Amino acid sequence: MKFIDEARIYVKAGDGGNGAATFRREKYIPMGGPNGGDGGRGGSIYAVADRNINTLIDYRYTRKFIGNRGENGGGADRYGAGGDDIVLRMPVGTVIYDDPSGNIIADLAADGEKALIAKGGRGGLGNLHFKSSTNRAPRQKTNGQPGEEFDLRLELRVLADVGLLGLPNTGKSTLIRAISSARPKVADYPFTTLSPNLGVVRVDDEKSFVVADVPGLIAGAADGAGLGVRFLKHLQRTRILLHLIDIAPLDPAADPLRDAQTIVGELAKHDPALAAKPRWLALNKLDLIAAEERGETVAAFLKAYQKATKYDGPVFALSAISGDGVKPLIYALHEALAQMQPPTNAPENNDEDAAEA
């Protein structure tokens, strides 16, 4: 199944039914009076978060949702039946925007969370409501009100505690495979990750956290180059960004310091709030460096990086493929997350075009 994280739909709640203008007519009751009932309300449209759904693909192919109209009122004080509501099931983490204005209508951040996205119209009043001491035979009635209608933009933002950042081929997919049961594609060419991957990291039987891996960033990503920037919204709910750096690149033209600074620059250009999140460094591919040279290589990189960026956060040297240094990283992440507040449910507005992988 394709991973679809944006879609545009049109919703129109049901109109209310019309009220009736009728009179009671029975033998021996010559002036029975008004007995027109009210119209039923129109069906509303709701959105519900469902943890069993992980893509918005259903809303790429079905784009219009029209609510059911309420029945008209009838004589003998008969009220019209209300229209059935429509419930749209969406992935947890879906943000619903009013497309023209960009205003957020709902943020489905928890499984089972339900939001009214288009309210059905009220039913019209029958003439029995207009009876008075001076108007014994009212012929007035009102029509039902129209239901709300909106053009909506749906944007899925996956929920994770830790987000993996890095250039293509820095080992993000290898790391998430090593620490969780997620099985993203791993290969020796760029952009093997084409959509976000989620993995649950088990610290022990009762402790765990969720990691998200997104496509790698490249220079110019904030201006549209590559794939990763289209998926950075999936990191906006994370609490820690884990920045993977290839400490032992096979390409002689590669520069780990320059590559690390590239990621930070692209983050800041794309979303300053995302760049301001806590960011940890993970120096990966330690296995490609001779054991006696690892300490010196790591120390030299950190000295240059801290001088260039003033970075003073946590640093971990590891090998995702061999597992060296991975466990200390997992325990440190869990401990830090346990001391943090849960992520906010209020996302930033984002007007990127729909992304499809």
Helices and strands as residue ranges (DSSP letters): E 6-12, E 45-50, H 58-61, E 64-66, E 86-91, E 94-98, E 104-108, E 114-118, G 127-130, E 149-156, E 162-165, H 172-179, E 197-204, E 207-213, G 221-223, G 228-235, E 240-246, H 256-270, H 272-275, E 279-284, G 286-288, G 291-293, H 294-309, E 315-317, H 326-338
